[in-house]
Amino acid sequence: MSMRKTSIYIESDVDIALSRRAAREGTTKAEVVRNALRAAARNSLRVKPRARGVFAGPEDLAQNANEHLAASAFGEP
């Protein structure tokens, strides 16, 4: 997984709490922050499709797109 560097400002008491938690878990403050951010963003990580592939129109639209476009005068002034 690729990572991107970012900077944040936190209060002193939060920094101390992060240091204590990281020490207790045997990890780094950065890892504690990454895990918390990942959990907070969990529902937004997946890109949700806008459409489900159900459209009205001719069944052979994909196979005969040019013919259907010509018949509809698509692109004509």
NULOPA-464315 format. One record per residue (C-alpha): residue number from 1; residue in three letters; z, x, y. Coordinates in steps of 0.2 Angstrom, whole numbers. Last residue first. Layout:
% NULOPA-464315
{nr:NUM, rest:ALA, z:Z, x:X, y:Y} .
...
This chain:
% NULOPA-464315
{nr:77, rest:PRO, z:-178, x:-137, y:100} .
{nr:76, rest:GLU, z:-179, x:-134, y:81} .
{nr:75, rest:GLY, z:-165, x:-123, y:74} .
{nr:74, rest:PHE, z:-162, x:-136, y:60} .
{nr:73, rest:ALA, z:-177, x:-148, y:58} .
{nr:72, rest:SER, z:-167, x:-157, y:44} .
{nr:71, rest:ALA, z:-181, x:-155, y:32} .
{nr:70, rest:ALA, z:-183, x:-137, y:36} .
{nr:69, rest:LEU, z:-165, x:-134, y:33} .
{nr:68, rest:HIS, z:-165, x:-143, y:17} .
{nr:67, rest:GLU, z:-180, x:-133, y:11} .
{nr:66, rest:ASN, z:-172, x:-116, y:16} .
{nr:65, rest:ALA, z:-156, x:-121, y:7} .
{nr:64, rest:ASN, z:-164, x:-125, y:-9} .
{nr:63, rest:GLN, z:-152, x:-116, y:-22} .
{nr:62, rest:ALA, z:-136, x:-118, y:-12} .
{nr:61, rest:LEU, z:-140, x:-136, y:-6} .
{nr:60, rest:ASP, z:-144, x:-142, y:-24} .
{nr:59, rest:GLU, z:-130, x:-155, y:-24} .
{nr:58, rest:PRO, z:-135, x:-162, y:-8} .
{nr:57, rest:GLY, z:-122, x:-164, y:5} .
{nr:56, rest:ALA, z:-103, x:-167, y:7} .
{nr:55, rest:PHE, z:-92, x:-153, y:6} .
{nr:54, rest:VAL, z:-78, x:-147, y:-6} .
{nr:53, rest:GLY, z:-76, x:-128, y:-6} .
{nr:52, rest:ARG, z:-57, x:-128, y:-2} .
{nr:51, rest:ALA, z:-58, x:-124, y:16} .
{nr:50, rest:ARG, z:-47, x:-114, y:28} .
{nr:49, rest:PRO, z:-41, x:-102, y:15} .
{nr:48, rest:LYS, z:-23, x:-96, y:17} .
{nr:47, rest:VAL, z:-21, x:-78, y:20} .
{nr:46, rest:ARG, z:-6, x:-72, y:10} .
{nr:45, rest:LEU, z:7, x:-63, y:20} .
{nr:44, rest:SER, z:14, x:-77, y:30} .
{nr:43, rest:ASN, z:26, x:-85, y:18} .
{nr:42, rest:ARG, z:34, x:-68, y:14} .
{nr:41, rest:ALA, z:36, x:-63, y:33} .
{nr:40, rest:ALA, z:55, x:-63, y:33} .
{nr:39, rest:ALA, z:56, x:-55, y:16} .
{nr:38, rest:ARG, z:44, x:-41, y:21} .
{nr:37, rest:LEU, z:53, x:-39, y:37} .
{nr:36, rest:ALA, z:70, x:-37, y:28} .
{nr:35, rest:ASN, z:62, x:-25, y:15} .
{nr:34, rest:ARG, z:54, x:-14, y:28} .
{nr:33, rest:VAL, z:71, x:-14, y:38} .
{nr:32, rest:VAL, z:81, x:-8, y:23} .
{nr:31, rest:GLU, z:67, x:4, y:19} .
{nr:30, rest:ALA, z:68, x:12, y:36} .
{nr:29, rest:LYS, z:86, x:13, y:36} .
{nr:28, rest:THR, z:85, x:24, y:20} .
{nr:27, rest:THR, z:91, x:21, y:2} .
{nr:26, rest:GLY, z:106, x:23, y:-8} .
{nr:25, rest:GLU, z:111, x:5, y:-7} .
{nr:24, rest:ARG, z:128, x:8, y:1} .
{nr:23, rest:ALA, z:120, x:22, y:13} .
{nr:22, rest:ALA, z:106, x:10, y:18} .
{nr:21, rest:ARG, z:119, x:-4, y:21} .
{nr:20, rest:ARG, z:130, x:7, y:32} .
{nr:19, rest:SER, z:115, x:14, y:42} .
{nr:18, rest:LEU, z:108, x:-3, y:45} .
{nr:17, rest:ALA, z:125, x:-10, y:51} .
{nr:16, rest:ILE, z:127, x:5, y:63} .
{nr:15, rest:ASP, z:109, x:2, y:70} .
{nr:14, rest:VAL, z:114, x:-17, y:71} .
{nr:13, rest:ASP, z:129, x:-12, y:81} .
{nr:12, rest:SER, z:119, x:-1, y:93} .
{nr:11, rest:GLU, z:107, x:-15, y:97} .
{nr:10, rest:ILE, z:89, x:-13, y:91} .
{nr:9, rest:TYR, z:73, x:-7, y:99} .
{nr:8, rest:ILE, z:57, x:-7, y:88} .
{nr:7, rest:SER, z:44, x:6, y:84} .
{nr:6, rest:THR, z:29, x:4, y:73} .
{nr:5, rest:LYS, z:20, x:15, y:61} .
{nr:4, rest:ARG, z:7, x:7, y:49} .
{nr:3, rest:MET, z:8, x:7, y:30} .
{nr:2, rest:SER, z:-5, x:7, y:17} .
{nr:1, rest:MET, z:0, x:0, y:0} .
